[in-house]
Amino acid sequence: MKLAVLAAAFVCVSLPAGVEARVWTVGRGQADYPLIAPAIAAAAPGDEIRVRAGVYREDLVLDRRLSIVGEGRPILFGTGNGTVIDVLADACEIRGLTIEGTGVGAGNQMDAAIRLSSNRNIVADNIMRRVFYGVVIAGGADNLVSDNQIEGLLDLPFGRRGDGVYVYRGPRNHIARNRIVGQRDAIFLQYAHGGRVEGNVIEGSRYGLHDMFSDDTVIRDNTFRESLVGAHLMNSRRLTLERNEFAKNRGVTAVGLSLKDCDASSISENRFTANGRGLQLDGSSGNRFVKNRFAQNDTAVRLLASAEQNTFTANEFMQNWSDVVESGADSTTAWSHDGTGNRWSGYIGFDFDGDGIGESPHPLLRPFEQIEASNELARLYLQSPAAGALDLVARSASHMRQGSIDAYPLAKARGPSGGTAWLAAAGVLLVGTMVRAARRSRVR
């Protein structure tokens, strides 16, 4: 008898562990519930709630581990009084919904489509439109926010909009392959160490990416375009930026990538195209810029005097109005490393020995760019005849300050035999000889 009682007790204790997660349905017709909130109240940890196509007006709180999956892209309207889905439990999943109807920040609240204050959640394949904040991660770690579309309150000025994805004091969060349009800061990381921002497309925002006090962040394969600032990174160390595109970020103070007090970072294989300023460094030291391409920017690189001991090597500078502008005295920036400099479309030297390195150094600062460094209004005359005349005079006046140089500029592409460079050099020597002879004949 005692044995039977013990066996029955054992079955009762072990039964919950063997119970499979239940799938609850929400919607019209033959569904478990007509609304989502009652299904959440009935569900056990680990259950899945499938929401059928339709329109639902409610705010939700997930206080246990659940999955909410939309079928046919259901629309979830919040009540407009705060956050639409508040996730308190770990390891929840929200997928396949269209979410609208957040609050608009009354009382300085971060009213969001989805707020995560927990860990290891997945927010994927949702559409969030006309929202104050898209996703807020407040203190949560190891969350994945991927493949979502987030659109801000486009009829309001940037100062009255929220952020697309905002992470505060949350380490190791992964933000991937989202498309974010029209937010104040499309992605804002604050005290969010070890995060990954990969494969996102961001446009039409104030800052595409804003990063403060977030060491060891990886920013890879993103597109930041047509914003006031592509990415503004501040007070962070050991950042990794790879294969990003910064394009058409234009305006009076526009910049593709701005580093403010960021040190010991690696910036490689990025593309800076048609920005007001491609790259700006302020108070940032010990960073390496390798194999980036700067093309058709008003100014490719602007260095403030506080930017020290940075290294540029194997980068391309093509058809920029100004390649480099330095503010203040010459910086300690190195424009080559281990005998490898950068490729400049304005380089006029030759590669006589065919090793791919120009024989003469490349001066980075034209005289007018030196003037511009201390008076930005001078830029209005950058393409004027006066600028060209000043440049011509500088080439013949050895006493004028040359500024920074690339001692090992990469030479232009040459033919397999190397004969092109020799032919061009011979032509230059011939023209020079003819000019000197003409001068002597006039003297006689």
C-alpha angles and dihedrals in degrees: 000000000000089000091055092049091050091049092051091049090050091053092050093049095047097042099088092055090058097046112110121230112266126230114222123196127215126194144061126326120010099010132125094242137006092221135040101234095063090050090053090051091052098043126098124220110287096026124131125227115203114201116203125216113288142085121289125184111200145100117241137208121196107202095161135044106282141148120224111194125181121219115202093003102286116204118236114197116193121216091252093242101102139314118359100210118021112191114201100158128075126250099021124151129212115185141159101015134130108219128195139149106067122160117261100237102276108177091016092288120156095233106190143176087237129009122192121196093162141064142268096014126151123220107179142157097005130139115222112184133176090006129150094219121006105203124357119193108192111183095332123132136205095016123153120219107179145156095005129141114222125185125180134213095290095183092062128076115257092256091064097046128087131224130279096226118003121186120188122182091340119131129206098011117158120219110185141170097348124147111219125183135178103003129138090240110005091204121010120185116187121176086344106140124190096015126153124220108185138164098354124148113214129178144153096029135120094243118010090202127008116188125180129174092347111133124195095020117162115214110183141162096355129143117221111182144156095009131119090252124012096205129350112192121186140182096353136126136210096017119171118210115178135168096348123149120224107187138167096349097157140168140097093299098017122145135172097218126006123188114194116181093340118144142186095015134146119227113180142158095004124145122226110189132172097341126147085239120003099202132004125190122196123169091342122134142180096022124145123218112193132172096349120149122223112188134167096349121146086232118007099196129010116191121194117208090252092064107095141174097007120149129219119189136158093004124140124229110190129176098333118155087231122010098194134009119185122196114209128356123346109294127222092248114139116220095194139033128205091350096311119114131170137282116253125189088210095054112122100182130104139237101226098172096043097236093128094251121107116243094225127050121253117234109222100200123061112205093256091053088054089055091046091056090069098032117032092189087070087073089079087074097043094113095036127114088251091062091049092049092050090050091051093050091049092056091060096040109078093184094066115104110264098195121197121358138194101229094192107035116181110248125233117268114280137193122272093262096045090234095127094068092046091050092050091047091050089051092052091050091049093050090047091052091050092050092051091048091051091051092052092050091053091051090055 
